[in-house]
Structures are given as structure tokens and as C-alpha cells.
Amino acid sequence: MNDRITPDKITFLKPDEIFVFGSNRCGFHGGGAARIAMEDFGAKWGEGLGPTGKCYAIDTMSGGIENIRPQVNSFLDYAKKHSELKFFVTRIGCGIAGYTDKEIAPLFAEAQNINNIYLPKSFWNIIH
């Protein structure tokens, strides 16, 4: 089993760790992982895309999978450029947005080759 598994519950981040969560484009972090990101890890209200606080936001609420794919690709590129950081990807899109792990996990297939990206166990089970 892959050892790059995002913990089920993240309550603390080390200085080099980043919380990756599903958001909405407007950055209204009212529930789910987005609320945790804002309350615990410095995500800023009104910032729904990219780096914010000790987080990285991916919009999962503005359309279908094809709208999420380019944002995941942008995140993957960002993670490659910031190899000094560890990115803990939550089950983005699989809560309030209503997608399943089987729909979202394949978007992260390239993460298998990016050593600083950690994924939920359910995602690894699908892509590995």
C-alpha cells in the first residue's frame, strides 16, 4: 500500500504541509473541508482557487468533472514546483459537491509520480 495517504482527520499541519480542499469559486468556505480550511488552516474567505493560507483550494462547485480537471492539473503543476511542501489532498468534491471517489480519483492519477502529494486511501485504491 502506498505510504502517501492523507490522514482521515487533519487537526494540525507542520510548517511544510498544505491542506488541499474542495471549494467554490467565490471562496465561501461555509461547510465541509472548506470550513475546516478557513477555521484551522488560514484559508481566506473570498479566495476559492489556488493557494490560500496553509491551503490549496480547488473549485468543485462550478460545473462538472470537466471543469474540475483543469484545476486539478493546475494543482499538480503547483505541487511539482513546490517540492519542498507536502500536500494533503482531502476527498475533494466527494462531500457537498456530490461526486464519488470513482469520479474524482482518476483526475489525480498523475499524483502517483509526484512524491509530495498525499491522497485519500479511497483515491489510491482507485488509481493504483
N, C-alpha and C positions, 0 to 999 in steps of 0.2 A: 504494500500500500504506500502511496505517496506520502511523504512526511511534510509536504507543504499544504496543510489543511487549516483553513480558517477555524478558529475556536467557535463553538456554538454560541457562546456568550462572551462578548468582549467588554470588560469593565475598566481596563487600563491599557494605555499604549506607551511603549518605550519611545524615547526621542526619535528613533529611526523607523517607527511603524505608522502606517497610514490606514485609516478605516475607509473602505470603498463601499458606497451605498447607493441605492436607487433613490432618485429624486424626481422632482418635476421641474420643468424648465424655469419656472418662476422662483424656485427656491423656497417654496412654502413648506417648511420642514415640520409638518404638524403631527405626523404619526410614523409608526414603524421604525425602521433603521434610520430614516432621515431625522426623526426627532431625537434619537439617541446621538446621532452625529452632531446635532446642534447643541443638545444639552450637555454632552460629555466630552466632545472632541473638537469643539470650536468651529463647526460648520456655520457659515453666516447666513442668516435669513436673507432671502432675495438672491442668493447665489446657487443656482441649480445645476451648473455644469462645471466640470473640472475641479482643480484643487481649491479647497476652502478649509481653513483651519488645519487640523491634522487629518483631513479627509480628502476624498476624491468623489465627486458627485457624478452619477450617470443618469440622465433623464430616461425614465422608463414609463412615463405617463403621457407622452406626446405622440401617440400613434403606435403602430405595430412593431414587430420584430425588425423589419427593415429600417425603421427609424432608430432603433436601439443599436443595431450592428455598427454603424459608423462611429458612434460614441464609444462603444467598447473598443473598436480599433484605435481610436484616439487615446483611450486609456492605456492600451497595450504599448503603444508608441511612447507614451509618457513614462510608463514603468521601465521600459528599456533605457530611456535617457536618464533615469534616476535609480541606477543600480545600487546606490548606497542606502536606499529605502526598502522596507518590506511592506507590501500591500496586502491587506487582509480583505478580500472581496467577500461581501455578505451575499446572501441569496437574492441578489438584486432582481427586481421585477416579479418575485415569487410570493409577494405578500399582497399589499394593497393594489398593485398594478394588475394582479391576476394571472400572470403567466406561470407555466410549470417549469420545473427544473429541466425537463427534456427540451423545452423550447429555448431556454436561456443558456444552458451549459454549453452547447455547441459554439456559441459566439466566443467562448473563451478557450477554444481548442488550442490556439497558438500559445496560450499561457503555459502549456506543457514544456515549452522551450525557453521560458523566461523565469529564471530561478528566484526572482524576488517577488513573485506573485503567488499568493496562497489562496486557495479556492475552498468553498464548502465541500465536504466529503461527498455530498449528493452530486455535485458537478463533476468531481473526479470520477465517480462511478459511471457517469455517462460518457465522458470524453476519453477516458483512459482504457 
